[in-house]
Amino acid sequence: MIKNITTILGVLVAVASLSLADSAPEASAQDTKKMVQNNFVETAQKGIKLSGYVDAGYSYNFTGDACCSNVGARFGSDTAQRGDFNLYAVKIALEKALTSENKGQAGFRADVMIGEDASYFINRSAEQLSNTNNNSNSLFLEQAYVSIRAPVGNGWDFKVGKFVSILGYEVMERPANMNTTFGLLFNVMPLYYTGVLSSYKFDDYLDAKLGVVNGSNSDNNTTTNPNAGDGVALLAALNVTAPSGNANWSNNFQYSTGNDNNTSVSSQNTSLATSAASFNNVNSAVSAYTLIYNSWGNWAPKFAGDKLLIAFNALLGNTSGSAQGPIARNINSTWYGAGAYAKYQFNDWFSLCSRGEYLGGNNSAVTGNNGAPFTPGANPSAYATGESNWEYTITAGFNVIDNLLIRTEYRLDWGSSIYNTRNNTSTSDGPAHYAGAEVVYSF
């Protein structure tokens, strides 16, 4: 009897040991290793790189009061009144880049920003430009895409997911630009797209891009009106590189087939005011398209010994369409601008950069400085006034320690009603002065 009980207990213990082998602390080291191998995502996988930076600074605007007025020609975190300490961004990027081999392969990239810049990348609308909206806790997903190479010809690459705009000379990463503050043209450029972008390099001198996306700065399709159909935006780019490799010229196009849901400055206007109550009913109808052409180039003259860099940036955009509602309205807004940049690297640790820009339009629908957003019952000619804005910026850079960049900057803006005077009692054409400093550590 005792022998039988002993045998039964032995069998139960053996069964229990087998059932716990993959989950209980008693599991052997070998069994645990197998379980980990089946479920573990390796963080140190070969080819995956982590990079980023921390960007902080101090800015001082000499116009407006400490409450409510702002310099509308500037990006949100550049327009805070009086003195302001800024955490511009903490940027983290994780990437497995494609190799140079022309074979079938895949990778990915994901970029995240946290900081005051992130809050305005999420929504650059003019209504947000005030001190009370600066929020360093904002989280912005800049990019997240899968990259694929098809071994066709010289290698045909694809990005599928969310990726940064192909338009514009300046980028969302401040440290990568010549100047600390963002320029006038940057404020009206698309920031990102969600869709598919293909690129092909014909040779060392010519490469091109083609893409189909939802629209500018939108995770949804390009239309904001339920009766306008399922719009898309088409992208195209052609880049030419000089045989010597010291110059390049980039031509970029965007055509949106529907009412583009663009969250850039005064998005309520560039979206043809469909957020107004009168255009959100079943009987409303919006028909529109947006066309943008951007051209920019770099040149590092050989005679300067790689110390001088000269660049330009040009923009032409048009939104045309009609809105049917209580007031039938035709929309035809054109905006245009140009900028010139120069950088001279005096030595390994000191550089000086300069930028001058102009941004204008046949009305205020894009810049939003003159005239209020269109609302039900408003005069259809509310945007009859043209716009002209100017800015000049000079920036000194100091690379005193590896991976550490310190910059100081002065900026001057002037033009059509670029800022509100004290207590928002009236508007002013400027000038509006700015001074600031920035510290960046990259990794």
Secondary structure, 3 states (H helix, E strand, C coil): CHHHHHHHHHHHHHHHHHHHCCCCCCCCHHHHHHHHHHHCCCCCCCCEEEEEEEEEEEEEECCCCCCCCCECCCCHHHCCCEEEEEEEEEEEEEEECCCCCCCCEEEEEEEEEECHHHHHHHCCCHHHCCHHHCCCCCEEEEEEEEEEEECCCCCEEEEEEEEECCCCCCCCCHHHCCCCCCCHHHHCCCCEEEEEEEEEECCCCEEEEEEEECCCCCCCCCCCCCCCCCCCEEEEEEEEECCCCCEEEEEEEEEECCCCCCCCCCHHHHCCCCCCHHHCCCCCEEEEEEEEEEEEEEECCHHHCCCEEEEEEEEEEEEEEEEECCCCEEEEEEEEEEEEEEEEECCCCEEEEEEEEEEEECCCCCCCCCCCCCCCCCCCCCCCCCEEEEEEEEEEEEEEECCEEEEEEEEEEEECCCEECHHHCCEECCCEEEEEEEEEEEC
